[in-house]
Amino acid sequence: MIAKPGGGERPLGIPTIRDRLVQAAAKLLLEPIFEADFDPNAYGYRPKRSAQEASRKCTSYSVSIGTCCLPNDSSAQKRAILETQAWSSGASAWAAC
């Protein structure tokens, strides 16, 4: 307990082992329920999924349908190089993402 300036005491606000145990139990209980409802193509804040995996899946999908997805935040010079690479790779179309 920590003494308050006006008298009295308050509990220390550091998570205890008990708090972490309850959080882990809630996660183990709730995560499978919500994971079952999520779209299989969603990658944000999901267990065992990463931004790199999402990027690879996007790239493989783009190649399979004959398009190339270019980052929208690229500089003009970098974008021109990417567009040239996209066309030379045989992509029939490209889109800004």
C-alpha positions, 0 to 999 in steps of 0.5 A: 500500500502507498500512503496518499497525501491527504491521508489513507492508503491506496494499492500499488498499481503494478500488475501482479502475477494474479492479474497476469494469470487472469489476463492469460486465461481470458485470452486463452478462452476468448481468442479461439472464439473471435479467431473463428469469425475473422476473415482468413485474409486479415493479418492485422494484430493476429496471432502467428501472422505478420506484415511480411506474410501479408505482403507475400500473399498480396504479391502472389495473388497479384502475380496470379491474376496478372497485375502488379500492386505498387506502393502509393507512398513511393517517390516519383523516381522509385515509382517509375522504376517499379512501374518499369519492373511491373511491365517488364515482368509481364503484368497486364495491369498495375494499381496503386495501393 
